[in-house]
Amino acid sequence: MSLSIVDLRAYVPAKDFEESKRFYQALGFAMSDGWGGTADFELNGHCIRLQNYYVKDWADNCMFVMGVMDVEAWHRRVIEIVNGGSFPNVRFTPPEAVEGSLVLHVWDPCGVLLIFVQ
């Protein structure tokens, strides 16, 4: 028998479910209904499941890493989102070189850390 995985979805917290849904769509993820009142966000075959549930300690420690081809393009997109004014709690740091990679840190509306790595 060969063990394999055909799908994997991490549950991500949302303090304001509607705001977080708008944020992930603004980033470019396609939204669909999840299970039990959740929302799935997919981009290029990769998916997260947004949960209408929030615990500060969980959100502050929740993070995921995305390998990307162009960190600068993601940085420009995040700047557009932040400058649009619809997401006052979204923060980011400019891309920086870390151990041979270019890394962009973005905190979603409830504090989940998105790490884009090129």
N, C-alpha and C positions, 0 to 999 in steps of 0.2 A: 504494500500500500504506500502511495506517495502522498505526503501531506502538502496541501497548498492552500492559498488564500485567493479568493476571487474578488473580494471586496473588503475594505476596511474603512470605517468611519469613526473618527474621534468625536466625542460629544464636547461641545464648546458652550460655556455659559453665556447668558445674556442678561444684563441688568434691566435694560429696556429692549424687549424682544423686537418691537417694530423698528426701532432705531438701528439695532444690530443687523436686522434683515436688509434695511436700506444700505447700510455700510458695505456689507459683503457684495451686494449687487453693484454698488458704485465701483468697487474694486474690479468687477468684471466677472464675478461668479454667477452662474445661472441658478436660480432658486427653484426648488420643487418641494412639495409636501413631504415631510419626513413621517416618522411613525409617532403616534401618540401626542400630536400637537407640536412636534418639532419641525424644523425646516432644514432641508438639505441644500448645500451649496457646492456646485461642481464646476471645475475648470480643467479642461484637458484631461478628463478621466479621473481626476483626483477630487475627493469629496470630504467635507466636514458636515457634521450635523449640529445645527444650532438649537440649543435647548432653552426654553423659556423658564430658566431657573438660574438663580444667582446666589453665590456665597462668596463674599469678598476674598477670603483666603484662597479659595479655589481659583477664582478669576485672576488674582494677582500672581498665582503660580502656574497658570495654564499657559502653555506656549506650544507653537509648532513651527517647524522649519520647512521651508519650501525651496527646493533647488530651482533656480531660474536661469534663463539664458542672458537676461539683460536687467541687472539691478537698477541701472539708471532710468530705464523706462518705468519700472515700478515706482521709483522715487518721484519721477515727474507725475505719475498718476496720483500718488498720495498727496503731493503738493496741491494738485487740482482739487482733490477732495477736501483737504483742510481749508484751502482758500475759499471754497464754496460756502463755508460757514454753517453747513448743516450738521456737522459732527464736532461740537466744541470740545469733547473729551478725547478725541483722537490725537495722539502724539506720535512723533517719529524722531529719529536721529538721522542725520545725513549718512549716506553710505560711507563705510570705512573699510580699510584693508585689515583683515584678520587672518593670520596664518595662511597667506597665499590666496585667500578668497576675498571677494567684495561683499560686504554684509550691510543690509538695511534692516533696522529695527522699527517696527510699527506697533503701537498699542491700539487695539480696537476700542470701541466706545465704553466697554466695561473693564478694560485693563488687560485683556488677553494679549500676549506678546506674539506677534507674527514676525518671523525671522526669514528674510529673503536672502539667499546665498547664491552667488555666482562664482 
